[in-house]
Amino acid sequence: MPSSISRLASFDRPLLLLSFLGIAGAPLLWLVTMQTGYVLAYQACDDRSKSWVIVPTVGMLAVVTGIALLSARTYRRAAAERHPLPLLGRISLAMALLITLLLAASAIGPLILHACD
């Protein structure tokens, strides 16, 4: 007996992938940023320059902000098309915004402290 719900109408793979970009991609980028900061801290101390730590953090902040904007667009699209994915869109948007806030807070330390602190 055929189902009354079309599988294609209730499942949109691009929306699902964009949702998981915010859910899993943003936290992974934060982890990469933190690891990069720890690795480049020695070089920053040798050169007495904060830019070794600040530039990757600000760069990833821009990328994660873009992911947050993309997650907001994905959520609005899923809600407008009545897909069963608005919950994933909300989670994706919340996670991307949280990681954006976390990266902004992570950038405060290198801005205030000296290179070898």
C-alpha distances in whole Angstrom, upper triangle without the diagonal:
4,6,9,12,13,14,17,18,18,20,24,25,29,29,28,31,33,32,33,36,38,36,38,40,42,43,44,46,48,48,50,52,53,54,55,58,59,60,61,64,66,66,67,70,71,71,72,69,66,64,63,61,60,59,56,55,55,53,51,51,50,47,46,47,45,42,42,42,39,37,38,37,34,33,34,32,29,30,30,27,25,24,23,26,29,30,30,32,35,35,36,38,40,40,42,44,45,46,48,50,51,52,54,55,56,58,60,62,63,64,67,68,70,69,70,69
4,6,9,9,11,14,14,15,17,20,22,25,25,25,28,30,29,30,33,35,34,35,37,40,41,41,43,45,46,47,49,51,52,53,55,57,57,59,61,64,64,64,67,69,69,69,66,63,61,60,58,57,56,53,52,52,50,48,48,47,44,43,43,41,39,39,39,36,34,35,33,30,30,31,28,25,27,27,23,22,20,20,23,26,27,28,29,32,33,33,35,37,38,39,41,43,43,45,47,48,49,51,53,53,55,58,59,60,62,64,65,67,66,68,67
4,5,7,9,12,12,12,14,18,20,23,23,22,25,27,27,28,31,32,31,33,35,37,38,39,41,43,43,45,47,48,49,50,53,54,55,56,59,61,62,62,64,66,66,67,64,61,59,58,56,55,53,51,50,50,48,45,45,44,42,40,41,39,36,36,36,33,31,32,31,27,27,28,25,22,23,24,20,19,17,17,20,23,24,24,26,28,29,30,32,34,35,36,38,39,40,42,44,45,46,48,50,50,52,55,56,57,59,61,62,65,63,65,64
4,6,9,12,11,11,14,17,20,23,22,22,26,27,26,28,31,32,31,33,35,37,38,39,41,43,44,45,47,49,50,51,53,55,56,57,59,62,62,62,65,67,67,67,64,61,59,58,56,55,53,51,49,49,48,45,45,44,41,40,40,38,35,35,35,32,30,31,29,26,26,26,24,21,21,21,18,16,16,16,19,21,23,24,25,27,29,29,31,33,34,35,37,39,40,41,43,44,46,48,49,50,52,54,56,57,58,60,62,64,64,65,64
4,6,9,8,8,11,14,17,20,19,18,22,23,23,24,27,28,27,29,31,33,35,36,37,39,40,41,43,45,46,47,49,51,52,53,55,58,58,58,61,63,63,63,60,57,55,54,52,51,50,47,46,46,44,41,41,40,37,36,36,34,31,31,31,28,26,27,26,23,22,22,20,17,18,18,15,13,12,12,15,18,20,20,22,24,25,26,28,30,31,32,34,35,36,38,40,41,42,44,46,46,48,51,52,53,54,57,58,61,60,61,60
4,5,5,7,9,12,14,17,17,17,20,22,21,23,26,27,27,28,30,32,34,34,36,38,39,40,42,44,45,46,48,50,50,52,54,57,57,57,60,62,61,62,59,56,53,52,50,49,48,45,44,44,42,40,40,39,36,34,35,33,30,30,30,27,25,26,24,21,21,22,19,16,18,18,14,13,12,13,15,18,20,20,21,24,25,25,27,29,30,31,33,35,36,37,39,40,41,43,45,46,47,50,52,52,53,56,57,60,59,60,60
4,5,5,6,9,11,15,15,14,17,19,19,20,23,24,24,25,27,29,31,31,33,35,36,37,39,41,42,43,45,46,47,49,51,54,54,54,57,58,58,59,56,53,51,49,48,47,45,42,42,42,40,37,37,36,33,32,33,31,28,28,28,25,23,25,23,20,20,21,18,16,18,18,15,14,11,11,13,17,18,18,19,22,23,23,25,27,28,29,31,33,33,34,37,38,38,41,43,43,45,47,49,50,51,53,55,57,56,57,57
4,6,5,7,9,12,12,13,15,17,18,19,21,23,23,24,25,28,30,30,32,34,35,36,38,40,41,41,44,46,46,47,50,52,52,52,55,57,56,57,54,51,49,48,46,45,43,41,40,40,38,35,35,34,31,30,31,28,26,26,26,23,22,23,21,18,18,19,16,14,16,16,13,13,10,12,13,16,18,18,18,22,23,22,24,27,27,27,30,32,32,33,36,37,37,39,41,42,43,46,48,48,49,52,53,56,54,56,56
4,6,7,11,13,12,13,16,17,17,19,22,23,23,25,26,28,30,31,32,34,36,37,38,40,41,42,44,46,47,48,50,53,53,53,56,58,57,57,54,51,49,48,46,45,44,41,40,40,38,35,35,34,31,30,30,28,25,26,25,22,21,21,19,16,17,17,14,12,14,13,10,9,8,10,12,14,17,17,17,20,22,21,23,26,26,27,29,31,32,33,35,36,37,39,41,42,43,46,48,48,49,52,53,56,55,56,56
4,7,10,12,11,11,15,16,15,17,20,21,20,22,24,26,28,29,30,32,33,34,36,38,39,40,42,44,45,46,48,51,51,51,54,56,55,56,53,49,47,47,44,43,42,39,38,38,36,34,33,33,30,28,29,27,24,24,24,21,19,20,18,15,15,16,13,10,12,13,10,8,6,6,9,12,14,14,15,17,19,19,21,23,24,24,27,28,29,30,33,34,35,37,39,39,41,43,45,46,47,50,51,53,52,54,53
4,6,9,8,8,11,13,13,14,17,18,18,20,21,23,25,26,27,29,30,31,33,35,36,37,39,41,42,43,45,48,48,48,51,53,52,53,50,47,45,44,42,41,39,36,36,36,34,31,31,30,27,26,26,24,22,22,22,19,17,19,17,14,14,16,13,10,13,14,11,11,7,8,8,12,13,12,13,17,17,17,19,22,22,22,25,27,27,28,31,32,32,35,37,37,38,41,43,44,45,47,49,51,50,51,51
4,6,6,6,9,10,11,13,15,16,17,18,19,21,23,24,25,27,29,29,31,33,34,35,37,39,40,41,43,46,46,45,49,50,50,50,47,44,42,41,39,38,36,34,33,33,31,28,28,27,24,23,24,21,19,20,19,16,15,16,15,11,12,14,11,9,12,13,10,11,8,9,8,12,14,12,12,16,17,16,18,21,21,21,23,25,25,26,29,30,30,32,35,35,36,39,41,42,42,45,47,49,47,49,49
4,5,5,6,9,10,11,12,15,15,16,16,19,21,21,22,25,26,27,28,31,31,32,35,36,37,38,40,43,43,43,46,48,47,48,45,42,40,39,37,36,34,31,31,31,29,26,27,26,22,22,23,20,17,19,19,15,14,17,15,12,14,16,13,11,15,16,14,14,11,12,10,13,15,12,13,17,17,15,17,20,20,20,23,24,24,25,28,29,29,31,33,33,35,38,39,40,41,44,45,47,45,47,47
4,5,5,6,9,10,10,13,14,15,15,17,20,20,20,23,25,25,26,29,30,30,32,35,35,36,38,41,41,41,44,45,45,45,42,39,37,36,34,33,31,29,28,28,26,23,24,23,19,19,20,17,14,16,16,12,12,14,12,9,12,14,11,11,14,15,13,15,12,13,11,13,15,13,12,16,16,14,16,19,18,18,21,23,22,23,26,27,26,29,31,31,32,35,37,37,38,41,42,44,43,45,45
4,5,5,6,9,10,11,12,14,14,16,19,19,20,22,24,25,26,28,30,30,32,34,35,36,38,41,41,40,44,46,45,45,42,39,37,36,34,33,31,29,28,27,25,23,23,22,19,18,18,16,13,14,14,10,9,11,10,6,8,11,8,7,11,12,11,12,9,10,8,10,12,9,8,12,13,11,13,16,16,15,18,20,20,21,24,25,25,27,29,30,31,34,36,36,37,40,41,43,42,44,44
4,5,5,6,9,10,10,12,13,15,17,18,19,21,23,23,25,27,28,29,31,33,34,35,37,40,40,40,43,45,44,45,42,39,37,36,34,33,31,28,28,28,26,23,23,23,20,18,19,17,14,15,16,12,11,13,13,9,10,13,12,9,13,15,13,14,10,10,7,10,11,8,8,12,12,10,13,15,15,15,18,20,19,21,24,24,25,27,29,29,31,33,35,36,37,40,41,43,42,43,43
4,5,5,6,9,10,10,10,13,15,15,16,19,20,20,22,25,25,26,28,30,31,32,34,37,37,37,40,42,41,42,39,36,34,33,31,30,28,25,25,25,23,20,21,20,17,16,17,15,12,14,15,11,10,14,13,10,12,15,13,12,16,18,16,17,14,14,11,13,14,10,10,14,13,10,13,16,15,14,18,19,18,20,23,23,23,25,28,27,29,32,33,34,35,38,39,41,39,41,40
4,5,5,7,9,10,10,11,14,15,15,18,19,20,21,24,25,25,27,29,30,31,33,36,36,35,39,40,40,40,37,34,32,31,29,28,26,24,23,23,21,18,18,17,14,13,14,12,9,10,11,8,7,10,10,7,9,12,11,11,14,16,15,16,14,14,11,12,13,10,8,12,12,8,10,14,13,11,15,17,16,17,20,21,20,23,25,25,26,29,31,31,32,35,36,39,37,39,39
4,5,5,6,9,9,11,13,14,15,17,19,20,21,23,25,26,27,29,30,31,33,36,36,36,39,41,40,41,38,34,33,32,29,28,27,24,23,23,22,19,19,18,16,13,14,13,10,10,12,9,6,9,10,7,8,11,11,10,13,15,15,15,13,12,8,9,10,6,5,9,8,5,8,11,10,10,13,15,15,16,19,19,20,22,24,24,26,29,30,31,32,35,36,38,37,39,38
4,5,5,6,7,9,11,12,13,15,16,17,19,21,22,23,25,27,28,29,31,34,34,34,37,39,39,39,36,33,31,30,28,27,26,23,22,23,21,18,18,19,15,13,15,14,11,12,14,11,9,13,14,11,12,15,15,13,16,19,18,18,15,15,11,12,12,8,9,11,9,7,10,12,10,10,14,15,14,16,19,19,19,22,24,23,25,28,29,30,31,34,35,37,36,37,37
4,6,6,5,7,9,10,10,13,15,15,16,19,20,21,23,25,25,26,28,31,31,31,34,36,36,36,33,30,28,27,25,24,23,20,19,19,18,14,15,15,12,10,12,11,7,9,12,9,8,12,13,11,12,16,15,15,18,20,20,20,18,17,14,14,14,11,10,12,11,7,10,12,10,9,13,14,12,14,17,17,17,19,21,21,22,26,27,27,29,31,32,34,33,35,34
4,6,5,5,8,10,10,12,14,15,16,18,20,21,22,24,25,26,28,31,31,31,33,36,35,35,32,29,27,27,24,23,22,19,18,18,17,14,13,14,11,9,10,10,6,7,10,8,6,10,11,10,11,14,15,14,16,19,20,20,18,17,13,13,13,9,8,10,8,4,6,8,6,5,9,10,9,11,14,14,14,17,19,19,20,23,25,26,27,29,31,33,32,34,33
4,6,7,7,9,11,12,13,15,17,18,20,21,22,24,26,27,28,31,32,32,34,37,36,36,34,30,29,28,25,25,24,21,19,20,19,16,16,17,14,11,13,14,10,10,13,12,9,12,14,12,12,16,17,16,17,20,21,20,18,17,13,13,12,8,9,10,7,5,8,8,6,7,10,10,10,12,15,14,15,18,19,19,22,24,26,27,28,30,31,34,33,34,33
4,6,6,6,9,10,11,12,15,16,17,18,20,22,23,24,26,29,30,30,32,34,34,35,32,29,28,26,24,23,23,19,18,20,18,15,16,17,14,11,14,14,11,12,15,14,12,15,17,15,16,19,20,18,21,24,24,24,21,19,16,17,15,12,12,14,11,8,11,12,9,9,13,12,11,13,16,15,15,18,20,19,21,24,25,26,27,30,30,32,31,32,32
4,6,5,6,9,10,10,12,14,15,16,18,20,21,22,24,27,27,27,30,32,32,32,29,26,25,23,21,21,20,16,16,17,15,12,13,14,10,9,12,12,8,11,13,12,11,15,16,15,16,19,20,19,22,24,24,25,22,21,18,18,17,14,14,15,13,10,12,13,10,9,12,12,10,12,15,14,14,17,19,18,19,22,23,24,25,28,29,31,29,31,30
4,5,5,6,9,10,11,13,14,15,17,19,20,21,22,26,26,25,28,30,30,30,27,24,23,22,19,18,18,15,13,14,13,9,10,11,9,6,9,10,7,8,12,11,10,14,16,15,16,19,20,20,22,24,25,25,23,22,19,18,17,14,14,14,12,9,10,11,7,6,9,9,6,8,11,11,10,13,15,14,16,19,20,21,22,25,26,28,27,28,28
4,5,5,6,9,10,11,12,14,15,17,18,20,21,24,25,25,27,29,30,29,27,24,23,21,18,18,18,15,13,15,15,11,12,14,12,9,12,14,11,12,15,15,14,17,19,18,18,22,23,22,24,27,27,27,25,24,20,20,18,15,16,16,13,11,12,12,8,8,11,9,6,9,12,10,10,13,14,13,16,18,19,20,22,24,25,27,26,27,26
4,5,5,6,9,10,11,12,14,15,16,18,20,23,23,23,26,28,28,29,26,23,22,20,18,18,18,14,13,16,14,11,13,15,12,10,14,15,12,14,17,16,16,19,21,19,21,24,25,24,26,29,29,29,27,26,22,22,21,18,18,18,16,13,15,15,11,11,14,13,10,12,15,12,12,16,17,15,17,20,20,20,23,25,25,27,25,26,26
4,5,5,6,9,10,10,12,14,15,16,18,21,21,21,24,26,26,26,23,20,19,17,15,15,14,11,10,12,11,7,9,11,9,8,11,12,10,12,15,15,15,18,20,19,21,24,24,24,27,29,29,30,28,27,23,23,22,19,19,19,17,14,15,15,12,10,13,12,9,10,13,11,10,13,15,13,14,18,18,18,20,23,23,25,23,25,24
4,5,5,6,9,10,11,12,14,15,16,20,20,20,22,25,25,24,22,19,18,16,13,14,14,11,9,11,11,8,9,12,10,8,12,14,12,13,16,17,16,19,21,21,22,25,26,26,28,30,31,31,29,28,25,24,23,20,20,19,17,15,15,15,11,10,12,11,7,9,11,8,7,11,11,9,11,15,15,15,18,20,20,22,21,22,22
4,5,5,6,9,10,11,12,14,15,18,19,19,21,24,24,24,22,20,19,17,14,15,15,12,11,14,14,10,12,15,13,12,15,17,15,17,20,20,19,22,24,24,24,28,29,28,30,33,33,34,31,30,26,26,25,22,22,22,19,17,18,17,14,13,15,13,10,12,14,11,10,14,14,11,14,17,16,16,19,21,21,23,21,22,21
4,5,5,6,9,10,10,12,14,17,17,17,20,22,22,23,21,18,17,15,12,14,13,10,10,13,12,9,12,14,12,12,15,17,15,17,20,20,20,23,25,24,26,29,29,29,32,34,34,35,32,32,28,28,27,24,23,24,21,19,20,20,16,15,17,16,12,14,16,13,11,15,16,13,14,17,17,16,19,21,21,22,20,21,21
4,5,5,6,9,10,10,12,15,15,15,18,20,20,20,18,15,14,12,9,10,10,7,6,9,9,7,9,12,11,11,14,16,15,17,19,20,20,23,25,25,26,29,30,30,32,34,35,36,34,33,29,29,28,25,24,24,22,19,20,19,16,15,16,15,11,12,14,11,8,12,13,9,10,14,14,13,15,18,18,19,17,19,19
4,5,5,6,9,10,11,14,15,14,17,19,20,19,18,15,15,12,9,11,12,9,8,12,12,10,12,15,14,14,17,19,18,19,22,23,22,25,27,27,28,31,32,32,34,36,37,38,36,34,31,30,29,26,26,25,23,21,21,20,17,16,17,15,12,13,14,11,9,12,12,8,10,13,12,12,15,17,16,17,16,17,16
4,5,5,6,9,10,12,14,14,16,18,19,20,18,16,16,13,10,13,14,10,11,14,14,12,15,17,16,16,19,21,20,21,25,25,25,27,29,29,30,33,34,34,36,39,39,40,37,36,32,32,31,28,28,28,25,23,24,23,20,19,20,19,15,17,18,14,13,16,16,12,14,16,15,14,17,19,18,19,16,17,17
4,5,5,6,8,11,11,12,14,16,16,17,15,13,12,9,8,10,10,7,9,12,12,11,13,16,15,16,19,20,20,21,24,25,25,28,29,29,31,33,34,35,37,39,40,40,38,37,34,34,32,29,29,29,27,24,25,24,21,20,21,20,16,17,18,15,13,16,16,12,13,16,15,13,16,18,17,18,15,16,17
4,5,5,6,9,10,9,12,14,15,15,13,10,10,8,5,8,9,7,8,11,12,11,13,16,16,16,19,21,21,22,25,26,26,28,30,31,32,34,36,36,38,40,41,42,40,39,35,35,33,31,30,30,27,25,25,25,22,20,21,19,16,16,17,14,12,14,14,10,10,13,11,9,13,15,13,14,12,13,13
4,6,5,8,10,10,11,14,15,15,14,12,13,10,8,11,13,11,11,15,16,15,17,20,19,19,22,24,24,25,28,29,29,31,33,33,34,37,38,38,40,43,44,44,42,41,37,37,35,32,32,32,29,27,28,27,23,22,23,21,18,19,20,16,14,17,16,12,13,15,12,11,15,16,14,15,12,12,12
4,6,7,8,9,11,12,14,15,14,13,13,10,9,13,13,11,13,16,16,16,18,21,20,21,24,25,25,26,29,30,30,33,34,34,36,38,39,40,42,44,45,45,43,42,38,38,37,34,34,34,31,29,30,29,26,24,26,24,21,21,22,19,17,19,19,15,15,18,16,14,17,19,17,16,13,13,14
4,5,5,6,9,10,11,12,11,10,10,6,6,10,11,10,11,14,15,15,17,19,19,20,23,24,25,26,29,30,30,33,34,35,36,39,40,40,42,44,45,46,44,43,40,39,38,35,34,35,32,30,30,30,26,25,26,25,21,21,22,19,17,18,18,15,14,16,14,12,15,17,15,14,10,11,13
4,5,5,6,9,10,10,10,9,10,7,6,10,12,12,12,15,16,17,18,21,22,22,24,26,27,28,30,31,32,34,36,36,38,40,41,42,44,46,47,48,46,45,41,41,39,36,36,36,33,31,31,30,27,26,26,25,22,22,22,19,17,18,17,14,13,15,12,10,13,14,12,11,8,8,9
4,5,5,6,9,10,10,11,12,9,10,13,15,15,16,19,20,20,22,24,25,25,28,30,30,31,34,35,35,38,39,40,41,44,45,45,47,49,50,51,49,48,44,44,42,40,39,39,36,34,35,34,31,29,30,28,25,25,26,23,21,22,21,18,17,18,16,13,16,17,14,12,9,8,11
4,5,5,6,8,8,9,10,7,9,12,13,13,15,18,18,19,21,23,24,25,27,29,29,31,33,34,35,37,39,39,41,43,44,45,47,49,50,51,49,48,45,44,43,40,39,39,37,35,35,34,31,30,30,29,26,26,26,24,21,22,22,19,17,19,17,13,16,18,15,13,9,10,13
4,5,5,6,5,6,7,5,7,10,11,12,14,16,17,18,20,22,23,24,26,27,28,30,32,33,34,36,38,39,40,42,43,44,46,48,49,50,48,48,44,43,42,40,39,38,36,34,34,33,30,28,29,28,24,24,24,22,19,20,20,16,15,16,14,10,12,14,12,10,6,7,10
4,5,5,7,8,10,9,10,13,15,16,17,19,20,21,23,25,26,27,29,31,32,33,35,36,37,39,41,42,43,45,47,47,49,51,52,53,51,51,47,46,45,42,41,41,39,37,36,35,33,31,31,30,27,26,26,24,21,22,21,18,17,17,14,12,14,14,11,9,5,5,8
4,6,8,10,12,10,12,15,16,17,19,21,22,23,25,27,28,29,31,33,34,35,37,38,39,41,43,44,45,47,49,49,51,53,54,55,53,53,49,49,47,45,44,44,41,39,39,38,35,34,34,33,30,29,29,27,24,25,25,21,20,21,18,15,17,18,15,12,9,8,12
4,5,9,10,9,12,14,15,16,18,19,20,22,24,25,27,28,30,31,33,34,36,37,38,40,42,43,44,46,47,49,50,52,53,55,53,52,49,48,47,44,43,43,41,39,38,38,35,33,33,32,29,28,29,27,24,24,24,21,19,20,18,14,16,17,15,12,8,10,13
4,7,9,9,11,13,15,17,18,19,20,22,23,25,27,28,29,31,33,34,35,37,38,40,41,43,44,46,47,48,50,52,53,54,53,52,49,48,47,44,43,42,41,38,38,37,35,33,32,31,28,27,27,25,23,23,22,20,17,18,15,12,13,14,11,8,6,7,11
4,6,7,9,10,11,13,14,15,17,19,20,21,23,25,26,28,29,30,32,34,35,36,38,39,41,42,44,45,47,48,50,51,49,49,46,45,44,41,40,39,38,35,35,34,32,30,29,29,26,24,25,23,20,20,20,17,15,15,14,10,11,13,11,8,6,9,12
4,5,6,6,9,11,11,12,14,16,17,18,20,21,22,25,26,27,29,31,32,33,35,36,37,39,41,42,43,45,47,48,46,46,42,41,40,38,36,36,34,32,31,30,28,26,26,25,22,21,21,19,16,16,16,14,11,12,10,7,7,10,9,7,5,9,11
4,5,5,6,8,10,10,12,14,15,16,18,19,20,22,24,25,27,28,30,31,33,34,35,37,39,40,41,43,45,46,44,44,41,40,39,36,35,35,33,31,30,30,27,25,25,24,21,20,20,19,16,16,17,14,11,13,12,9,9,12,12,11,9,12,14
4,6,6,7,9,11,12,13,15,17,18,19,21,22,24,25,27,28,29,31,33,34,35,37,39,40,42,43,44,46,44,44,40,39,38,36,34,34,33,30,30,29,27,25,25,24,21,20,21,19,16,16,17,14,12,14,13,10,11,14,13,12,9,12,14
4,6,6,7,9,11,11,13,15,16,17,19,21,22,23,25,26,27,29,31,32,33,35,37,37,39,41,42,43,42,41,37,37,36,33,32,32,30,27,27,26,24,22,22,21,18,17,18,16,12,13,14,10,9,11,10,7,9,12,11,11,9,11,12
4,6,5,6,9,10,10,12,14,15,16,18,20,21,23,24,25,27,29,30,31,33,35,36,37,39,40,42,40,40,36,35,34,32,30,30,28,26,25,25,23,20,20,19,17,15,16,14,11,11,12,10,7,9,9,6,7,11,11,12,10,14,14
4,5,5,6,9,10,11,12,14,15,17,19,20,21,23,24,26,27,29,30,32,33,35,36,38,39,41,39,39,35,34,34,31,30,30,28,26,25,25,23,20,20,20,17,15,17,16,12,12,14,12,9,12,13,10,11,14,15,15,13,16,18
4,6,5,6,8,10,11,12,14,15,16,18,20,21,22,24,26,27,28,30,31,32,34,36,37,38,37,36,33,32,31,29,27,28,26,23,23,23,20,18,19,18,15,14,16,14,11,12,14,11,10,13,14,11,13,16,16,17,15,17,18
4,5,5,6,9,10,10,12,14,15,16,18,20,21,22,24,25,26,28,30,31,32,34,36,37,35,35,31,30,29,27,25,25,24,21,20,20,18,15,16,15,12,11,12,11,7,8,10,8,6,10,11,9,11,14,15,16,15,17,17
4,5,5,6,9,10,10,12,14,15,17,18,20,21,23,24,25,27,29,30,31,33,35,36,35,35,31,30,29,27,25,25,24,21,20,20,18,15,15,16,13,11,12,12,8,8,11,10,7,11,12,11,11,15,16,17,16,19,20
4,5,5,6,9,10,11,13,14,16,17,19,20,22,23,25,26,27,29,31,32,33,35,33,34,30,29,29,26,24,25,24,20,20,20,18,15,16,17,14,12,14,14,10,11,14,12,11,14,16,14,15,18,19,20,19,22,22
4,5,5,6,8,10,10,12,14,15,16,18,20,21,22,24,25,26,28,30,31,32,31,31,27,26,26,23,21,22,20,17,17,17,15,12,13,14,10,9,12,11,8,10,13,11,10,14,16,15,16,19,20,21,20,22,22
4,5,5,6,9,10,10,12,14,15,16,18,20,21,23,24,25,27,29,30,31,30,30,26,25,25,22,20,20,19,16,15,15,14,11,11,12,9,6,9,9,6,7,10,10,9,12,14,14,14,18,19,21,20,23,23
4,6,5,6,9,10,11,12,14,15,17,18,20,21,23,24,26,27,29,30,29,30,26,25,25,23,20,20,20,17,15,17,15,12,12,14,11,9,12,13,10,10,14,13,12,15,18,17,17,20,22,24,23,26,26
4,5,5,6,9,10,11,12,14,15,16,18,20,21,22,24,26,27,28,27,27,23,23,23,20,18,19,18,15,14,16,14,10,12,14,11,9,13,13,11,12,15,15,14,18,20,19,19,23,24,26,24,27,27
4,5,5,6,9,10,10,12,14,15,16,18,20,21,22,24,25,26,25,25,21,20,20,17,16,16,15,12,11,12,10,7,8,10,7,6,10,10,9,10,13,13,13,17,19,19,19,22,24,26,25,27,27
4,5,5,6,9,10,11,12,14,15,17,18,20,21,23,24,26,25,25,21,20,20,18,15,16,15,12,10,12,11,7,8,10,9,6,9,11,10,10,14,14,14,17,20,20,20,23,25,27,26,29,28
4,5,5,6,9,10,11,12,14,15,16,18,20,21,22,24,23,24,20,19,20,18,15,16,16,13,11,14,13,9,10,13,12,10,13,15,13,14,17,18,17,20,23,23,23,26,28,30,29,31,31
4,5,5,6,9,10,10,12,14,15,16,18,20,21,22,20,21,17,16,17,14,12,13,13,9,9,11,10,7,9,12,10,9,13,14,13,15,18,18,18,21,23,24,24,27,29,31,30,32,32
4,5,5,6,9,10,10,12,14,15,16,18,20,21,20,20,17,15,15,13,11,11,11,8,6,8,8,5,6,9,9,8,11,13,12,13,16,17,18,20,23,24,24,26,28,31,30,33,32
4,5,5,6,9,10,11,12,14,15,17,18,20,19,20,17,15,16,15,12,12,13,10,8,11,12,9,9,13,13,11,14,16,15,16,19,20,20,23,25,26,26,28,31,33,32,35,34
4,5,5,6,9,10,10,12,14,15,16,18,17,18,15,14,15,13,10,12,13,10,8,12,12,9,11,14,14,13,16,18,17,18,21,22,22,25,28,28,28,31,33,35,34,37,36
4,5,5,6,9,10,10,12,14,15,16,15,16,12,11,12,10,7,8,9,6,5,9,9,7,9,12,12,12,15,17,17,18,21,22,23,25,28,28,29,31,33,36,35,37,36
4,5,5,6,9,10,11,12,14,15,15,16,13,10,12,11,7,8,10,8,6,9,11,9,10,13,14,13,15,18,18,19,21,23,24,26,29,29,29,32,34,37,36,39,38
4,5,5,6,9,10,11,12,14,14,16,13,11,14,13,9,11,13,11,9,13,14,12,13,17,17,16,19,21,21,22,25,26,26,29,31,32,32,35,37,39,39,41,40
4,5,5,6,9,10,11,12,11,12,9,9,11,10,6,9,11,9,9,12,13,12,14,17,17,17,20,22,22,23,26,27,27,30,33,33,33,36,38,40,40,42,41
4,5,5,6,9,10,11,10,11,8,6,8,8,4,6,9,8,7,11,13,12,13,16,17,17,19,21,22,23,25,27,28,30,33,34,34,36,38,41,41,43,42
4,6,5,6,9,10,11,12,10,8,11,11,8,9,13,12,10,13,16,15,15,18,20,19,21,24,24,25,27,29,30,32,35,36,36,38,40,43,43,45,44
4,5,5,6,8,9,11,10,9,12,12,9,12,14,13,13,16,18,17,18,21,22,22,24,26,27,27,30,31,32,34,37,38,38,40,42,45,44,47,46
4,6,5,6,5,8,6,5,9,9,7,10,13,12,12,15,17,17,18,21,22,22,24,26,27,28,30,32,33,35,38,39,39,41,43,46,45,47,46
4,6,5,6,8,8,5,9,11,9,10,13,13,13,15,18,18,19,21,23,23,25,27,28,29,31,33,34,36,38,40,40,42,44,47,46,49,47
4,5,8,11,11,9,13,14,12,13,17,16,16,18,21,21,21,24,26,25,27,30,30,31,33,35,36,38,41,42,42,44,46,49,49,51,50
4,6,9,10,10,13,14,13,15,18,17,17,20,22,22,23,26,27,27,29,31,32,33,35,37,38,40,43,43,44,46,48,51,50,52,51
4,7,8,8,11,13,12,14,17,17,17,20,22,22,23,26,27,28,29,31,33,34,36,37,38,40,43,44,44,47,49,51,51,53,52
4,5,7,10,11,10,13,15,15,16,19,20,21,22,24,26,26,29,30,31,33,35,36,37,39,42,43,43,46,47,50,49,51,50
4,6,8,9,10,12,13,14,16,18,19,20,22,23,25,26,28,29,30,32,34,35,37,39,41,42,43,45,47,49,49,50,49
4,5,5,6,9,10,11,12,14,15,16,18,20,21,22,24,26,27,29,30,31,33,35,37,38,39,41,43,46,45,47,46
4,5,5,6,9,10,10,12,14,15,16,18,20,21,22,24,25,27,28,30,31,33,36,37,38,40,41,44,44,46,44
4,5,5,6,8,10,11,12,14,15,16,18,20,21,22,24,26,27,28,30,32,34,36,37,38,40,43,43,44,43
4,5,5,6,8,10,10,12,14,15,16,18,20,21,22,24,25,26,28,31,32,34,35,37,38,41,40,42,41
4,5,5,6,9,10,10,12,14,15,16,18,20,21,22,24,25,27,29,31,33,33,35,37,40,39,41,40
4,5,5,6,8,10,10,12,14,15,16,18,20,21,22,24,26,28,30,31,32,34,36,39,38,40,39
4,5,5,6,8,10,10,12,14,15,16,18,20,21,22,24,26,28,30,31,32,34,37,36,38,36
4,6,5,6,9,10,11,12,14,15,16,18,20,21,22,25,27,28,29,31,33,35,35,36,35
4,6,5,6,8,10,10,12,14,15,16,18,20,21,23,26,27,27,29,31,34,34,36,35
4,6,5,6,9,10,11,12,14,15,16,18,20,22,24,26,26,28,30,33,33,35,33
4,5,5,6,8,10,10,12,14,15,16,18,20,22,24,25,27,28,31,30,32,31
4,5,5,6,9,10,10,12,14,15,16,19,21,22,23,25,27,29,29,31,30
4,5,5,6,9,10,11,12,14,15,17,20,21,22,23,26,28,28,31,29
4,5,5,6,9,10,11,12,14,16,18,20,21,22,24,27,27,29,27
4,5,5,6,8,10,10,12,14,16,18,19,21,22,25,24,26,25
4,5,5,6,9,10,11,13,15,17,17,19,21,24,24,26,25
4,5,5,6,9,10,11,14,16,16,17,20,23,23,25,23
4,5,5,6,9,10,12,14,15,16,18,21,21,23,21
4,5,5,6,9,11,12,13,15,16,19,19,21,19
4,5,5,7,10,11,11,13,15,18,18,21,19
4,5,5,8,10,10,12,13,17,17,19,17
4,5,6,8,9,11,12,15,15,17,15
4,6,6,6,9,11,13,13,16,15
4,6,5,6,9,12,13,15,13
4,5,5,6,9,10,12,10
4,6,5,7,7,10,9
4,6,8,9,12,11
4,7,9,12,10
4,6,8,6
4,6,5
4,6
4
